[in-house]
Amino acid sequence: MSALQKLQEKIEQWRVDHEALKSENAQLRTELSNASGAQGEKDTVIETLRRELAEKDAEIEKIIAQVESLLS
């Protein structure tokens, strides 16, 4: 096998490896994007639940104040 053939085989193998790495990189970017989107959705749900909890706390405080007023 000549040096030129060996060089051509190496170049072809590098090209194949490069294409595989590009494909894997694209897949990882997609997975990262999906994970970021899912995290954003979870953050929105958490914020909504925190607001609801604050509203419930305010309602409870109001009821406690009314009960205390009735007992006075």
CNS distance restraints for C-alpha pairs under 8 A (distance, minus, plus):
assign (resid   1 and name CA) (resid   5 and name CA) 6.35 0.50 0.50
assign (resid   1 and name CA) (resid   6 and name CA) 6.91 0.50 0.50
assign (resid   2 and name CA) (resid   6 and name CA) 6.40 0.50 0.50
assign (resid   3 and name CA) (resid   7 and name CA) 6.11 0.50 0.50
assign (resid   4 and name CA) (resid   8 and name CA) 6.12 0.50 0.50
assign (resid   5 and name CA) (resid   9 and name CA) 6.15 0.50 0.50
assign (resid   6 and name CA) (resid  10 and name CA) 6.19 0.50 0.50
assign (resid   7 and name CA) (resid  11 and name CA) 6.13 0.50 0.50
assign (resid   8 and name CA) (resid  12 and name CA) 6.11 0.50 0.50
assign (resid   9 and name CA) (resid  13 and name CA) 6.12 0.50 0.50
assign (resid  10 and name CA) (resid  14 and name CA) 6.15 0.50 0.50
assign (resid  11 and name CA) (resid  15 and name CA) 6.13 0.50 0.50
assign (resid  12 and name CA) (resid  16 and name CA) 6.23 0.50 0.50
assign (resid  13 and name CA) (resid  17 and name CA) 6.11 0.50 0.50
assign (resid  14 and name CA) (resid  18 and name CA) 5.93 0.50 0.50
assign (resid  15 and name CA) (resid  19 and name CA) 6.23 0.50 0.50
assign (resid  16 and name CA) (resid  20 and name CA) 6.25 0.50 0.50
assign (resid  17 and name CA) (resid  21 and name CA) 6.17 0.50 0.50
assign (resid  18 and name CA) (resid  22 and name CA) 6.16 0.50 0.50
assign (resid  19 and name CA) (resid  23 and name CA) 6.19 0.50 0.50
assign (resid  20 and name CA) (resid  24 and name CA) 6.18 0.50 0.50
assign (resid  21 and name CA) (resid  25 and name CA) 5.98 0.50 0.50
assign (resid  22 and name CA) (resid  26 and name CA) 6.21 0.50 0.50
assign (resid  23 and name CA) (resid  27 and name CA) 6.29 0.50 0.50
assign (resid  24 and name CA) (resid  28 and name CA) 6.17 0.50 0.50
assign (resid  25 and name CA) (resid  29 and name CA) 6.15 0.50 0.50
assign (resid  26 and name CA) (resid  30 and name CA) 6.29 0.50 0.50
assign (resid  27 and name CA) (resid  31 and name CA) 6.27 0.50 0.50
assign (resid  28 and name CA) (resid  32 and name CA) 6.07 0.50 0.50
assign (resid  29 and name CA) (resid  33 and name CA) 6.10 0.50 0.50
assign (resid  30 and name CA) (resid  34 and name CA) 6.16 0.50 0.50
assign (resid  31 and name CA) (resid  35 and name CA) 6.10 0.50 0.50
assign (resid  32 and name CA) (resid  36 and name CA) 6.11 0.50 0.50
assign (resid  33 and name CA) (resid  37 and name CA) 6.23 0.50 0.50
assign (resid  34 and name CA) (resid  38 and name CA) 6.18 0.50 0.50
assign (resid  35 and name CA) (resid  39 and name CA) 6.13 0.50 0.50
assign (resid  36 and name CA) (resid  40 and name CA) 6.22 0.50 0.50
assign (resid  37 and name CA) (resid  41 and name CA) 6.36 0.50 0.50
assign (resid  38 and name CA) (resid  42 and name CA) 6.29 0.50 0.50
assign (resid  39 and name CA) (resid  43 and name CA) 6.16 0.50 0.50
assign (resid  40 and name CA) (resid  44 and name CA) 6.30 0.50 0.50
assign (resid  41 and name CA) (resid  45 and name CA) 6.36 0.50 0.50
assign (resid  42 and name CA) (resid  46 and name CA) 6.13 0.50 0.50
assign (resid  43 and name CA) (resid  47 and name CA) 6.14 0.50 0.50
assign (resid  44 and name CA) (resid  48 and name CA) 6.21 0.50 0.50
assign (resid  45 and name CA) (resid  49 and name CA) 6.18 0.50 0.50
assign (resid  46 and name CA) (resid  50 and name CA) 6.15 0.50 0.50
assign (resid  47 and name CA) (resid  51 and name CA) 6.29 0.50 0.50
assign (resid  48 and name CA) (resid  52 and name CA) 6.26 0.50 0.50
assign (resid  49 and name CA) (resid  53 and name CA) 6.06 0.50 0.50
assign (resid  50 and name CA) (resid  54 and name CA) 6.19 0.50 0.50
assign (resid  51 and name CA) (resid  55 and name CA) 6.25 0.50 0.50
assign (resid  52 and name CA) (resid  56 and name CA) 6.20 0.50 0.50
assign (resid  53 and name CA) (resid  57 and name CA) 6.10 0.50 0.50
assign (resid  54 and name CA) (resid  58 and name CA) 6.22 0.50 0.50
assign (resid  55 and name CA) (resid  59 and name CA) 6.27 0.50 0.50
assign (resid  56 and name CA) (resid  60 and name CA) 6.15 0.50 0.50
assign (resid  57 and name CA) (resid  61 and name CA) 6.16 0.50 0.50
assign (resid  58 and name CA) (resid  62 and name CA) 6.19 0.50 0.50
assign (resid  59 and name CA) (resid  63 and name CA) 6.24 0.50 0.50
assign (resid  60 and name CA) (resid  64 and name CA) 6.11 0.50 0.50
assign (resid  61 and name CA) (resid  65 and name CA) 6.14 0.50 0.50
assign (resid  62 and name CA) (resid  66 and name CA) 6.27 0.50 0.50
assign (resid  63 and name CA) (resid  67 and name CA) 6.16 0.50 0.50
assign (resid  64 and name CA) (resid  68 and name CA) 6.08 0.50 0.50
assign (resid  65 and name CA) (resid  69 and name CA) 6.08 0.50 0.50
assign (resid  66 and name CA) (resid  70 and name CA) 6.23 0.50 0.50
assign (resid  67 and name CA) (resid  71 and name CA) 6.20 0.50 0.50
assign (resid  68 and name CA) (resid  72 and name CA) 6.19 0.50 0.50
